[in-house]
C-alpha cells in the first residue's frame, strides 16, 4: 500500500501544480478591459471600464448565464450574445460598405464580397488596444455598427422577446441598458480581435464566424487528435493491467450465511438524518416541476399554456432554480449519507452529534430558501447591483446563489466535516484492515468541505476568464470530482460492513480507483475553459487529460458484472437487490453518458462547433 499511497500523493500534487500554473497564465493573459473605448479622429469616449464592469453586474443581475450565453457558457433559448453581436456588427458594416456598389452585401458579386470581407477582417481582427494608455480605438463606421447593435439589444431587454424567453420590462433603467451593451461589446471584441502579437482571438477564434475568418485553430485540431490517441493508448494500458490483476485477495473470502447488518440498532444521530432524505425527495420533485416549466418556455417564451407566467416567474428564474436544486439535492444526499454512515465507522454516538446534524439541517434549509428568494428579487431588479452580488443572483450557471448564501453554506460544510471527520478519525486510530479505506474517506470529506470555497476566489468585478476558472473548480472538482471519490469510498465501506468484500481489498482498490480517476479529472477541469478567454495551455492540457477521464469507464462492464454476481452470493443479499440495481444503472449511464457521449464533446474540435448550441442544454 505504501507505493499506492505514494502514487496517490504524486498524482494529486502534480495535477494541482499544472492546474494552478494554467490559472496563473489565465490571470496574466486574460482579455484586457480597456480604460476607455475611443473613436478614432474625434477622441469621443464610447464606453469606459466602469461601463463595462457595471454592465457585467447588470448582466449577472438579470440571470447572466441563465439568459442566453457568453463565450458558449449558459442557457440556450436565447442566443450567445457575443456571437450574435459579432454577426450583427459584421453584417451592418458589410451592408454599409456595399452601398458603394449600389446594393446589399448579399447581392454583390463574389469578387466584391471578397473585397469587403477582407476589409472587414482587417478592421475587426486588428487589435487596437494600447498597452500604455490601456485604451481601445475604433473607427467611426464601427461606432455606427455598435450603436445599431445597442439599439437592438435595448429593445430586446426592455420590451421583451418571446423566442428568447425574455419577459417584458426585464430592464427599464436606461443607464443599466447602456452599460449592458458596453459589456456585450467587450465580450464580442475579445472573441473577434486577435491577441496582441498573435493570429488568434482571446477566445481561440470561438465562435465560428466565417465573415471575420473566425475558424477553428490549428492548436485545437492538433490537441483534439492527440487526446484521441492518448485515450486509446491508456485504455490499452488499463485493460492490460486489469487482465494482469487477478484480485487474489478476495478469492478465499467467505460471505456470511446471514446478513451482518440484520437487527442493527440506529443511533439517535442516524435517526436525525432521516428528515434530510425527506427534504431531498421534495427538492427532487420541485426540480422536476421547474424543469417542466423551463422546457415549456422554449415553446411559449412568455407564458405557460396561455397564462403569462413570465410576469411572476421569468425563464431565468425557473432555469436557475431547476439547475440549482439539482446541486442542492445531490450535495444534500451525499452530506446526509456521510452523517448516517459516520457512526458505523466509530461504532458509537459522539457528543453533540445529533445537535450538529439538526443545526446543519436548518442551515441548509436557510441557504436553499434564502438563495431562491434572493435570486428572484435580483432578477426582478429589486436589489442594487452590489446587494444583488451578495444576496441575489450572481449570474453564473450552477453558481447562481449570492455570495452571502455561499458563505453560509461554506460554514455548514465546515460543520459537516467536523461531524463526519471525528468519527472517521476514531476508525483510523484502530489501525485495523479498514485504515486505508478510512484515510481516503477522510481525505474525500475534507476535500468536499474545502474545495467548495474555490467558488469564493473571485470578486464582484473579476473578469469572465477568472470567474470561469474558479467556477469550474467548484462545479467540476467539487461536484464531479471529490464527491465521486466520496461515493466510491462509501459504497466500498458499506460492502465491507456487509462482509461482501474484504476490508484490505476495499482499501487497495478504492485508492487505486481514486488515482486513476483523479489523474485525468483534476487537470481535465480545463476542458470547460477552451474558449473562455484563456490561453492555449487550457486547450492543450484540458484536451489531453479530459480524455483520460474516460479511461476508467471502459471497465465499467466488469464493475456491473461484479455487482450483479453479488445477488447470487447468498440469499440474504437479495434483500439489497434494489440498491444493487441502482448501482448497476448508475454504472451503465456513467459509462454511456460520461464515457461515450461525454467524450464526444470533450475534444476541442467537437466543442468548438457544439458549445453554445441547444444540444448542450
Buried (B, 14 or more C-beta within 10 A) or exposed (E): EEEBBEBBEEBBEEBBEBBEEBBEBBEEBBBBBBBBBBBBEEEEEBBBBBBBBBBBBBBBBBBBBBBBBBBBBBBBBBBBBBBBBBBBBBBBBBBBBBEEBEEEBEEBEEEBBEBBBEBBBEBBBEBBBBEEEEBBBBBEBBBBBBEBBBEBBBEBBBEBBBEBBBBBEBBEEEEBBBBBBBBBBBBBBBBBBBBEEEEBBBBBBBBEBEBBBBEBBEBBBBBBEBBBEBBEEBBEEBEEEEEEEEEEBBEEEEBEEEBBBEEEEBBEBBEBBEBBBEBBEEBBEBBEEBBEBBBBBBEBBBBBEEEEBBEEBBBBBBBBBBBBBBBBBBBBBBBBBBBBBBBBBBEEBBEEBBEBBBBBBEBBEBBBEBBBEBBBBBBBBEBEBEBBBBBBBBBBBBBBBBBBBBBBBBEBBBBBBEBBBBBBEBBBEEEEBBBBBBBBBBBBBBBBBBBBBBBEBBEBBBBBBBBBBBBBBBBBBBBBBBBBBBBBBBBBBBBBBBBBBBBBBBBBBBBBBBBBBBBBBBBBBBBBBBBBBBBBBBBBBBBBBBBBBBBBBBBBEEBBEBBEEBBEBBEBBEEBEEEBEEBBEBBBEBBEEBBEEBBEBBBBBBBBBBBBEEEBE
